[in-house]
Amino acid sequence: MSLVYDALLGVSMLAGRGLLQTWFAVAAPVPPIHADLNGLFALAVAAGYVLPYRDPERYRGYLWVMGPFLKGAGAVLFVLDHVLRGSPRSFLLFAVCDGSIAVVTLWALLKSRRAGTTGRQEGPRR
């Protein structure tokens, strides 16, 4: 889910910036490198999800950092930016998307831990 979301966001920020500016009614970033770096960051986050997709137990830490922590903090920052700095209401869409991904990832991580699938191999019992 986040792999696709972050990949689409990254490509949009790098190759479809004009369309994003129109949809969200915002000015072009000054300097443009800020949006370029954010697009690159989003693509890197998306690419990072390939690892846990292939081996979720081994890369569980990545899911914790990029899911509940990054997406959750991002959602909070989008809301705070809107309230405190008056960013466009349309940016709250990112808060909803990031917050939803954070909650779903947190739920999945906690559920799998309770189910005993932590990925730790136990040695012989004595």
C-alpha positions in Angstrom: 0.0 0.0 0.0 2.6 2.6 1.0 5.0 1.4 -1.7 2.5 2.5 -4.4 1.4 5.6 -2.5 5.0 6.8 -2.0 6.1 5.9 -5.6 3.2 7.8 -7.1 3.9 10.8 -4.9 7.6 10.7 -5.8 7.0 10.5 -9.5 4.4 13.2 -9.3 6.7 15.5 -7.4 9.5 14.9 -9.9 7.7 14.7 -13.2 4.2 16.0 -12.6 4.8 19.1 -10.4 2.7 21.4 -12.6 -0.3 19.1 -12.2 0.2 18.9 -8.4 0.4 22.7 -8.2 -2.9 23.0 -10.1 -4.7 20.3 -8.1 -3.6 21.7 -4.7 -3.7 25.4 -5.8 -0.2 26.1 -4.6 2.7 28.1 -6.1 5.8 26.5 -7.5 8.4 25.6 -4.8 11.3 28.1 -4.5 13.9 26.8 -5.1 12.6 23.8 -7.0 15.3 21.5 -5.5 13.1 21.2 -2.3 10.4 19.4 -4.3 13.0 17.4 -6.2 14.5 16.2 -2.9 11.1 15.4 -1.5 10.2 13.4 -4.6 13.5 11.5 -4.4 12.8 10.8 -0.7 9.4 9.5 -1.5 10.8 7.2 -4.2 13.5 5.9 -1.8 10.8 5.2 0.9 8.8 3.3 -1.8 11.8 1.3 -2.9 12.6 0.4 0.7 9.2 -1.3 1.0 10.4 -4.0 -1.5 12.6 -5.5 1.3 9.7 -6.1 3.8 7.5 -7.2 1.0 9.9 -10.0 0.2 10.8 -10.8 3.9 8.5 -9.0 6.3 9.9 -10.6 9.5 13.5 -9.7 8.6 12.7 -6.1 7.8 10.1 -5.5 10.5 12.1 -2.6 11.8 11.8 -0.8 8.5 8.0 -1.2 8.8 8.0 0.3 12.3 10.1 3.3 11.2 8.4 4.1 7.9 4.9 3.1 9.0 3.8 4.3 12.5 6.7 6.6 13.0 7.2 8.4 9.7 3.7 8.3 8.4 2.2 9.0 11.8 4.6 12.0 12.4 3.9 13.2 8.8 0.1 13.2 9.4 0.6 15.2 12.6 2.8 17.7 10.9 0.3 18.2 8.0 -2.4 18.9 10.5 -0.2 21.3 12.6 1.0 23.1 9.4 -2.6 23.7 8.4 -3.7 24.9 11.9 -0.6 27.0 12.7 0.6 28.2 9.3 -2.5 28.1 7.3 -1.4 25.6 4.6 -4.1 24.7 2.1 -7.0 22.5 3.3 -6.2 20.2 0.4 -3.0 19.3 2.2 -5.1 17.6 4.8 -5.6 14.8 2.2 -2.0 13.9 2.9 -2.7 13.8 6.6 -5.5 11.4 6.1 -3.5 9.2 3.8 -0.4 9.2 5.9 -2.4 8.7 9.1 -4.3 5.8 7.6 -1.2 4.1 6.5 0.4 4.6 10.0 -2.7 3.2 11.8 -3.0 0.2 9.5 0.7 -0.6 9.7 0.7 -0.2 13.5 -2.3 -2.6 13.7 -0.6 -5.2 11.4 2.6 -5.0 13.4 0.9 -5.4 16.7 -1.4 -8.1 15.5 1.5 -10.2 14.1 3.4 -9.8 17.3 0.5 -11.0 19.4 0.1 -13.9 17.0 3.6 -15.0 17.9 5.1 -14.2 14.5 7.9 -12.0 15.6 10.5 -13.6 13.4 12.7 -14.7 16.3 13.9 -18.2 16.2 13.7 -20.1 19.4 16.4 -22.5 20.4 15.7 -25.9 22.0 13.8 -25.7 25.2 15.4 -27.1 28.3 
